Amino acid sequence: HGLPVAEPVLLKDGSNLLVHLHPAPVVVRVATFTAFIRGEPAPFLEREVALGSYLAEVGAAVVPCSGELPP
């Protein structure tokens, strides 16, 4: 997607990985455990993106999806 990433920075390693794609202003969540507990994680993750996007649109206190990358 053309995002400039010089050095990924691991922020958290748990049931999800949180990685800052430095120097881009983007933090990604990589589902690691979700794939094991859900047979097909795509519908769950799509719902998470849709819910987070909706909550950001209505002014809820959530971190919106980045405009730098598609969901």
PEDAUR-V840650 format. One record per residue. N is the residue number from 1. RES is the residue in one letter. D_CENTER is the distance of its C-alpha to the mean C-alpha in Angstrom with 2 decimals. Layout:
<<N RES D_CENTER> <N RES D_CENTER>>
This chain:
<<1 H 15.23> <2 G 17.27> <3 L 14.78> <4 P 16.94> <5 V 15.70> <6 A 18.65> <7 E 17.40> <8 P 14.09> <9 V 14.30> <10 L 13.36> <11 L 12.63> <12 K 12.62> <13 D 13.72> <14 G 14.08> <15 S 13.10> <16 N 9.58> <17 L 9.36> <18 L 7.90> <19 V 9.02> <20 H 10.28> <21 L 11.28> <22 H 14.66> <23 P 16.44> <24 A 13.87> <25 P 12.48> <26 V 8.83> <27 V 6.72> <28 V 4.08> <29 R 3.77> <30 V 6.53> <31 A 8.52> <32 T 11.98> <33 F 14.20> <34 T 12.95> <35 A 14.58> <36 F 17.74> <37 I 18.17> <38 R 17.40> <39 G 19.61> <40 E 17.37> <41 P 13.70> <42 A 12.96> <43 P 14.56> <44 F 12.79> <45 L 9.25> <46 E 10.85> <47 R 12.36> <48 E 9.37> <49 V 8.16> <50 A 11.91> <51 L 12.60> <52 G 10.18> <53 S 11.58> <54 Y 15.00> <55 L 14.99> <56 A 14.14> <57 E 16.93> <58 V 19.41> <59 G 18.93> <60 A 17.43> <61 A 16.25> <62 V 12.46> <63 V 9.98> <64 P 9.68> <65 C 7.35> <66 S 8.52> <67 G 11.78> <68 E 11.77> <69 L 9.97> <70 P 10.24> <71 P 7.66>>
